[in-house]
Amino acid sequence: MPMAVGVIETLGFPAVLASADAMVKSAAVTIVYYGIAESGRLLVAVRGHVAEVRTAVEAGITAGEEVYGGQVITHYIVPNPPENVETILPIHFTSKSEPFRMF
């Protein structure tokens, strides 16, 4: 099955925490990256099958916006990212994320 990557960027930690929690609970995805963008913006990226990532991102957006003061800035899904994108960007499975890989 095709793999995808989904990213959600939020304003504030509670919103990104709620988004990440909802994503991994709603679908068979693995968190592969978490980071600080700038000015209180945080992002979380998940990997999994395309349908699972779509479900997870939808749940993450809903959860991030339901947090008091939470704001989802942007989100994006890349179905089947090419190998050169996976090599350069931090969206690949790592030794930290591998034990939690769902597929």
Sequence and secondary structure as in RCSB ss.txt:
>XXXX:A:sequence
MPMAVGVIETLGFPAVLASADAMVKSAAVTIVYYGIAESGRLLVAVRGHVAEVRTAVEAGITAGEEVYGGQVITH
YIVPNPPENVETILPIHFTSKSEPFRMF
>XXXX:A:secstr
  EEEEEEEEESHHHHHHHHHHHHHHSS EEEEEEEEETTEEEEEEEEEHHHHHHHHHHHHHHHHHSTT EEEEE
EEEES  HHHHHHSS S  TTTGGG   
